[in-house]
Amino acid sequence: MTGACEHTTACEFQERLTAAQPGAVIVYATGFLAEDIHQAFLKKDPNATELSQVAGLALKAANGGNAFLTQRRIGPPTIRIPSTET
């Protein structure tokens, strides 16, 4: 967990994405990802880079057609961010 964002590591995300079957859902972060990354870097959180890396890998997978990114609000300050294997 970095800041207020629970997340997988970049390595865990890559392993889950590689092993996922089409249609599988991988939740790689829960929180406000962009804001949490920003705040983690401002606070010099030692895990800020890891959080940024997992977000970057998810975006790269989506841009490459390997994942479909969605968000689901699960509470006032919380969004669940899954990736669906394509």
Order of alpha helices (4+ residues) and beta strands (2+ residues): beta-alpha-beta-alpha-alpha-beta-beta-beta
